[in-house]
Amino acid sequence: MRGIKESPWLIHYDASSCNGCDIETLACLTPLYDVERLGVLNTGNPKHADIFVVTGAVNAQSAAVIRNIYHELPEPKVVVAVGACACTGGIFRECYNISGGVDSVIPVDVYVPGCAARPEAIIDGVVKALVVLEAKQREMMAMANSLDQTLYLPADKSDAPEILALQKIAYQSEAELYGDDSLPAMHQTLHELQQDFERIPDRVAVLASGQPAAGEGQPPEERIVFLKAVVNGKIIGSVRGYAIGDTAHVRRMIVHPYFRGRGIGRRLLKEIENAFPEATHFEAKTGHQSKRNLFQLVHGGYRVFRTEPFTEHINWVYLRKDKTPAPAATKGAK
Ligand code: SF4
């Protein structure tokens, strides 16, 4: 972190600025302000950047680009909205083609007001961003060091905003893989996700009493169980599933990219299977190029049984697994 703090790299994107804020941003690099002498570098590659500086309001065209650049920055990252337009939409706020400020698309950490924002204010915003970046870095490190204390818990509706944010981060790498961001998970709205939560039945009650529980009257495919992986109070993974007949369907297993490869997905898969003790089969679905998911599912005993085209770039791969019967108790065993 010391290296980043002393030499932060940033990437600048003009969302639809009138150029006023862009000129002031670039003025920071000119000899008068010369932020490079302080170690600040303006890079063209989001994968090299720590800070995302955005000018201008968001329109339909720039929204997708902002989202893509944001997700390509490695974690932890900080977003600085420069100028009134980037902060709120500014004077273009009510325009037919403007969806608002940068925070209408991605989370913003530092707002630099002004029309145009002055170079001194922009530099001040970057300094503030470094403080936020340091705090995020500390938090990520603490979480990475506490992964052995990860809790796997049922999620409820109040978790929907956090799960949705994680879902968009997790699926961004999938969208990049296929060069296609039409994956439904990328476009799910908070309202839709909250509705899914409302359809969760009380499975424990059903199993215990044999009586129908909340949601039992609804079509079976709408009854969804959500689980979350939590470290230090933050959700870093999630999965959902529902049962139709004797088959439990596993869907949208997501792990924060920073914590992948540490067994969290494997454990989530096991937990969601355990959430359906009456199921005799499990089914999962993933994209044909999602090697990480395919490996994990095959490693977990799933086998491909069907593929189906979704878009010209993406084929769904369906995998199935039969539940392993519990080993019979040995006669005389205690
Ligand atoms: S805040 Fe003012 S100067 Fe900056 S992009 Fe908007 S209109 Fe232009």
Residues whose N, C-alpha, C, O or C-beta is under 5 A from the ligand:
A	BS01	SF4	S17 C18 N19 G20 C21 G56 G83 A84 C85 G90 G114 C115 A116
